Amino acid sequence: MLNSAESPTGFHALYWTHDDFMASKPAFKTPVVDWDEEGEPRVLDDHGRRVIAASLPDFHSVTQTLRIVAALPGGGWSVVWRMLPEDDQEIGAPVISWVVYSNGELRPVADVIGGGHLQPLDLTDGDIKLIPPTGDGSADPTIRPNDGTANPPKEDR
């Protein structure tokens, strides 16, 4: 049987009881393994048989699960942020790479926590700003690197 995170199609069927849905609890999800001749998504039941997803109790919907399909070099880009909203000092990190998701979304990968913890970054909330490379294609040398501490030393503020 498939692990609940694995999906050969990139889609998952979501299941909620009415009470769980009303209580905003997360859905149970199971991988969509294929589609039948009429285009109905199929999942594996408890016995490992392929069945129409909607035929199982508490079926809610089908959703696409984003997968990383490509990675590109960072190209000299950087990200910057403030550790504290009232802090004037920006710290930053180079974009190590860019990841491309199955829906076409592109996200920079950088170490914003410190200590080599790399992660794709969501730039939609505005807390992290993207800085283009300088004219020679390198990262901006004026950006103070993240040393992994929660707050910069007072003399740096």
C-alpha positions, 0 to 999 in steps of 0.5 A, a space after each residue: 500500500 502507498 504511504 499517505 504522502 506518496 501519490 503517483 499522480 500528484 493528487 490526493 482524495 480528501 475525506 472529512 466527517 461532517 463533525 471534523 469539517 465543522 470543527 476545522 480539523 484537517 482532512 484525512 488524505 489518501 493518494 489518487 492512484 489513477 482515473 477510470 475510463 469516465 475520469 473518476 479518481 481512484 484510490 486504494 481501499 483498506 484491502 488494496 483494491 482500486 475503488 472510486 474515491 467518492 465511493 468511500 465514506 466521508 469523501 470531500 474532494 480531490 486536490 493536487 499535491 505540489 511536488 518539486 519538479 526542478 531545481 535551478 541555481 541561485 544566480 546571485 539573488 539574496 533574501 533579506 528580513 528583519 528579526 524584529 518588526 521594530 528593528 531597522 537592521 536587515 539581515 539576509 542570506 544568499 538564495 542557494 537555489 530556486 525550486 520549481 513546483 508542479 503547478 509552475 510556482 517558483 520559490 527561492 531556497 535560503 537559510 533564514 534560520 541559520 545553521 545551514 537549515 535550507 528551505 523553500 521560502 514563501 514570499 507572499 506575506 511580505 516579511 522576506 524581500 527578494 534582492 536581485 543580483 548586483 551587476 556582476 551577478 553576485 549577491 549584494 555584499 552589503 547584506 548582513 548574513 544571518 549568524 543563526 542567533 535570535 537577536 543581533 548583538 546590540 552594537 549591530 543595531 
